[in-house]
Amino acid sequence: MRSRAAKAAALAALLLVLLGVYAVMIEPMRLVVTTHRVALPGLAAPVRALLIGDPQPMWPWWDKARLERTMAEAAALRPDVVFFVGDYAYENKNLKRLGWGAPFFVQPADTVAAMAQISAPMGAYAVMGNHDWWWDGPEVLRLLGQTHIRVLMDEAVRVEAGGAALWVVGLEDMATPRRVDLQRAFAPVDGSAPVVVLSHTPDIFRSLPENAALLVAGHTHGGQVWLPLLGRPVVPITDTRFAYGHVQADGRQAVVTGGLGMSILPVRFMTPPELTLIELVPAAG
């Protein structure tokens, strides 16, 4: 009996080690394309929207070459519009105190340069994330300003192509103490096209006005870990309904991407790095 118990314990320990190796060394190196179909009232024609969140590139899982390959794959999806939802830099003061500095953190200039490989008929739009402000917000804004990617900070822009039109509203980062001015952001919006809101964190969902048809966000990394029966043990938002994926609530919709990089711990389990393709289609009636 003792021998059987010892063997069972050894097998369980081996399984945990193998799962740990997979979560640290294998899954973070994967890349998947996740597709969601979202019906929007008032949309005149289908739109392929590409959502990219949280590169937060940390070596050796991410380097300049892998970022460039990933953004080339994203461009090959031929989106009509591109949404970047923050955390192009990675700032971890605790790791830096331990001496884990450059080259372990890919420079935001390399990240932004890779992002700029992607273009679309309706344009590419971005909002800032908490790590961008913690690292050096003005510098991230300067880097983005050198590209065709338009940063929206409590601003709205109407975009159209191929017979379809959207209002794109970009919000300040709610994950830091920065104030979000919804009145300013939505002031230009009229009823001529459905409204898509970009926010780094999905926690803004409940505060959005009624004319916000869809929120796209990141920040959560999908929890980075999903466990059978337990779900996502750690999600850095208040309303965990919006931890990941396509969510319908309060008569509106949200799509939260699992993002590309990792935060706090370099681990992913059942939540591989992803590019999120949103197929926007006209709602029936």
C-alpha positions as CSV (number, residue, x, y, z in Angstrom):
1,M,0.0,0.0,0.0
2,R,2.8,2.4,0.9
3,S,4.5,1.6,-2.3
4,R,1.4,2.4,-4.3
5,A,0.9,5.6,-2.4
6,A,4.5,6.6,-3.0
7,K,4.2,5.9,-6.7
8,A,1.0,7.9,-6.9
9,A,2.7,10.8,-5.2
10,A,5.7,10.6,-7.5
11,L,3.4,10.6,-10.5
12,A,1.4,13.6,-9.2
13,A,4.7,15.5,-8.6
14,L,5.9,14.6,-12.1
15,L,2.7,15.8,-13.6
16,L,2.9,19.1,-11.7
17,V,6.4,19.6,-12.9
18,L,5.4,18.9,-16.5
19,L,2.5,21.2,-16.3
20,G,4.8,23.9,-14.9
21,V,7.3,23.5,-17.7
22,Y,4.4,23.7,-20.2
23,A,3.0,26.8,-18.6
24,V,6.4,28.6,-18.4
25,M,8.2,27.4,-21.5
26,I,5.7,26.2,-24.1
27,E,2.3,27.9,-24.0
28,P,3.8,31.5,-23.8
29,M,5.5,30.7,-27.1
30,R,2.3,29.8,-28.9
31,L,0.1,32.2,-30.8
32,V,-3.5,31.7,-31.7
33,V,-6.1,33.7,-33.6
34,T,-9.4,33.9,-31.8
35,T,-12.4,35.1,-33.7
36,H,-15.6,36.6,-32.3
37,R,-18.7,37.5,-34.4
38,V,-20.5,40.6,-33.1
39,A,-23.7,42.0,-34.5
40,L,-24.0,45.8,-34.3
41,P,-27.3,47.7,-34.8
42,G,-26.8,50.4,-37.4
43,L,-23.8,48.9,-39.1
44,A,-24.2,49.1,-42.9
45,A,-21.7,46.5,-44.0
46,P,-19.4,43.9,-42.3
47,V,-16.1,45.1,-40.8
48,R,-13.1,42.9,-39.8
49,A,-11.6,44.5,-36.7
50,L,-8.3,43.3,-35.3
51,L,-7.8,43.7,-31.6
52,I,-4.3,43.5,-30.1
53,G,-3.6,44.0,-26.4
54,D,-0.8,43.9,-23.9
55,P,2.3,43.1,-25.9
56,Q,4.3,43.7,-22.6
57,P,7.3,42.0,-24.2
58,M,9.6,40.2,-21.8
59,W,12.7,38.3,-23.0
60,P,13.3,35.4,-23.6
61,W,9.6,34.8,-24.4
62,W,9.4,37.9,-26.5
63,D,12.1,39.7,-28.5
64,K,12.2,42.1,-31.3
65,A,12.2,39.3,-34.0
66,R,9.2,37.5,-32.5
67,L,7.3,40.8,-32.2
68,E,7.9,41.5,-35.9
69,R,6.8,38.0,-36.9
70,T,3.6,38.3,-34.8
71,M,2.7,41.7,-36.3
72,A,3.4,40.4,-39.8
73,E,0.9,37.5,-39.0
74,A,-1.6,40.1,-37.8
75,A,-1.2,42.2,-41.0
76,A,-1.8,39.0,-43.0
77,L,-5.3,38.8,-41.5
78,R,-6.2,41.8,-43.7
79,P,-8.3,43.7,-41.1
80,D,-10.5,46.7,-42.1
81,V,-9.6,48.5,-38.8
82,V,-7.0,47.8,-36.1
83,F,-7.5,48.5,-32.3
84,F,-4.5,48.5,-30.0
85,V,-5.6,48.5,-26.3
86,G,-2.4,49.4,-24.4
87,D,0.6,48.1,-22.5
88,Y,3.2,48.4,-25.2
89,A,5.9,48.8,-22.5
90,Y,6.4,46.6,-19.5
91,E,7.4,48.2,-16.2
92,N,8.1,45.9,-13.2
93,K,10.1,47.7,-10.5
94,N,10.3,44.6,-8.3
95,L,12.1,42.7,-11.0
96,K,14.4,45.6,-11.7
97,R,15.4,45.7,-8.1
98,L,16.4,42.1,-8.5
99,G,18.6,43.0,-11.4
100,W,16.1,41.8,-14.1
101,G,16.5,44.8,-16.4
102,A,17.6,45.2,-20.0
103,P,17.7,43.2,-22.1
104,F,14.9,41.3,-20.4
105,F,12.4,44.0,-21.3
106,V,12.1,44.7,-25.0
107,Q,12.3,48.4,-25.7
108,P,9.0,50.1,-26.5
109,A,10.5,51.6,-29.6
110,D,10.9,48.1,-31.0
111,T,7.4,47.2,-30.0
112,V,5.9,50.2,-31.6
113,A,7.9,49.8,-34.8
114,A,6.6,46.2,-35.1
115,M,3.0,47.4,-34.5
116,A,3.4,50.0,-37.3
117,Q,3.7,47.1,-39.8
118,I,-0.1,46.8,-39.7
119,S,-2.3,49.1,-41.6
120,A,-6.0,49.0,-42.6
121,P,-8.4,50.9,-44.8
122,M,-10.2,52.4,-41.7
123,G,-7.0,53.1,-39.9
124,A,-5.3,51.9,-36.7
125,Y,-6.2,53.3,-33.3
126,A,-4.7,53.0,-29.9
127,V,-5.2,53.8,-26.2
128,M,-2.6,53.8,-23.5
129,G,-2.2,51.2,-20.7
130,N,-1.1,51.4,-17.1
131,H,2.4,50.0,-17.9
132,D,2.9,52.6,-20.6
133,W,2.3,55.4,-18.0
134,W,4.4,53.6,-15.4
135,W,7.3,53.2,-17.8
136,D,7.2,56.6,-19.5
137,G,3.9,57.8,-20.8
138,P,5.1,60.8,-22.8
139,E,7.8,58.7,-24.5
140,V,5.3,56.0,-25.5
141,L,3.1,58.7,-26.9
142,R,6.0,60.2,-28.8
143,L,6.9,56.8,-30.3
144,L,3.3,56.2,-31.4
145,G,3.1,59.7,-32.8
146,Q,5.9,58.8,-35.2
147,T,3.6,56.2,-36.8
148,H,0.3,56.1,-38.6
149,I,-1.3,54.7,-35.4
150,R,-3.6,57.4,-33.9
151,V,-3.8,57.5,-30.1
152,L,-7.2,58.5,-28.8
153,M,-7.3,60.0,-25.3
154,D,-10.9,60.7,-24.4
155,E,-11.5,61.4,-28.1
156,A,-13.8,60.1,-30.8
157,V,-13.2,59.7,-34.6
158,R,-15.7,58.6,-37.3
159,V,-14.1,56.2,-39.7
160,E,-15.5,54.6,-42.9
161,A,-14.6,52.3,-45.8
162,G,-16.3,49.9,-48.0
163,G,-19.7,51.2,-47.3
164,A,-19.4,50.8,-43.5
165,A,-18.9,53.4,-40.8
166,L,-18.0,53.4,-37.2
167,W,-17.5,55.8,-34.4
168,V,-14.3,54.9,-32.6
169,V,-14.0,56.3,-29.1
170,G,-10.7,55.9,-27.2
171,L,-10.5,56.4,-23.4
172,E,-7.9,57.3,-20.9
173,D,-6.4,54.5,-18.8
174,M,-8.7,53.6,-15.9
175,A,-6.1,51.2,-14.5
176,T,-4.0,54.2,-13.2
177,P,-5.3,57.3,-11.4
178,R,-5.8,59.1,-14.7
179,R,-9.3,60.7,-15.0
180,V,-11.6,59.4,-17.7
181,D,-13.7,62.2,-19.2
182,L,-16.6,60.3,-20.9
183,Q,-18.5,63.6,-21.6
184,R,-15.5,64.9,-23.6
185,A,-14.9,61.6,-25.3
186,F,-18.5,61.1,-26.5
187,A,-19.2,64.8,-27.3
188,P,-18.7,64.5,-31.1
189,V,-20.6,61.2,-31.4
190,D,-23.9,61.3,-33.3
191,G,-26.3,58.5,-34.4
192,S,-24.8,58.1,-37.9
193,A,-22.8,55.0,-37.0
194,P,-22.4,52.4,-34.2
195,V,-20.0,53.2,-31.5
196,V,-16.9,51.1,-30.6
197,V,-15.1,52.1,-27.4
198,L,-11.4,51.4,-26.8
199,S,-10.3,51.1,-23.2
200,H,-7.3,49.4,-21.7
201,T,-9.3,47.9,-18.8
202,P,-12.9,46.6,-19.2
203,D,-13.9,48.0,-15.8
204,I,-15.2,51.1,-17.5
205,F,-18.1,49.0,-19.0
206,R,-20.8,50.0,-16.5
207,S,-20.1,53.7,-16.8
208,L,-20.4,53.8,-20.6
209,P,-23.4,55.7,-22.1
210,E,-26.2,53.9,-23.8
211,N,-25.0,54.6,-27.3
212,A,-21.8,52.6,-26.7
213,A,-22.5,49.4,-28.7
214,L,-19.3,47.6,-28.1
215,L,-16.3,47.9,-25.7
216,V,-12.9,46.4,-26.7
217,A,-10.3,46.0,-24.0
218,G,-7.4,44.1,-22.6
219,H,-5.4,44.4,-19.3
220,T,-6.6,41.0,-17.9
221,H,-4.4,38.7,-20.0
222,G,-7.4,36.4,-19.7
223,G,-6.1,35.8,-16.2
224,Q,-3.0,34.1,-17.8
225,V,-4.1,30.9,-16.1
226,W,-7.4,28.9,-16.6
227,L,-7.9,25.8,-14.5
228,P,-10.6,23.2,-14.9
229,L,-13.4,23.7,-12.3
230,L,-11.5,26.7,-10.8
231,G,-11.6,29.0,-13.7
232,R,-9.3,32.0,-13.7
233,P,-7.9,32.4,-10.2
234,V,-6.4,35.9,-10.6
235,V,-8.1,38.6,-12.7
236,P,-7.0,42.2,-12.1
237,I,-10.4,43.8,-12.6
238,T,-13.4,44.5,-10.4
239,D,-16.1,42.9,-12.5
240,T,-14.8,39.5,-13.4
241,R,-17.5,38.9,-15.9
242,F,-15.2,40.7,-18.2
243,A,-12.1,38.6,-17.6
244,Y,-12.0,37.3,-21.2
245,G,-13.8,36.9,-24.4
246,H,-17.1,38.0,-25.9
247,V,-19.5,39.2,-23.1
248,Q,-23.0,40.5,-23.5
249,A,-24.4,42.4,-20.6
250,D,-26.8,45.3,-19.9
251,G,-27.9,45.5,-23.5
252,R,-24.3,46.0,-24.7
253,Q,-21.3,43.9,-25.7
254,A,-17.7,43.7,-24.9
255,V,-14.7,41.8,-26.3
256,V,-11.7,41.4,-24.0
257,T,-8.5,40.0,-25.6
258,G,-6.2,37.7,-23.7
259,G,-3.3,39.7,-25.2
260,L,0.2,38.7,-26.2
261,G,2.5,39.2,-23.2
262,M,2.6,38.3,-19.5
263,S,2.6,40.3,-16.3
264,I,3.8,39.6,-12.7
265,L,4.6,35.9,-13.4
266,P,5.9,34.6,-16.7
267,V,3.3,31.9,-17.0
268,R,0.3,31.1,-19.2
269,F,-1.9,28.0,-18.9
270,M,-4.9,27.4,-21.2
271,T,-4.8,31.1,-22.2
272,P,-2.2,31.3,-25.0
273,P,-1.0,34.6,-26.5
274,E,-3.6,35.7,-29.0
275,L,-4.6,38.0,-31.8
276,T,-8.3,38.7,-31.6
277,L,-10.3,39.1,-34.8
278,I,-13.8,40.6,-34.4
279,E,-16.1,40.1,-37.3
280,L,-18.6,43.0,-37.0
281,V,-21.8,42.3,-38.9
282,P,-25.0,44.3,-39.2
283,A,-27.6,43.3,-36.7
284,A,-30.8,41.9,-38.1
285,G,-33.6,44.5,-38.2
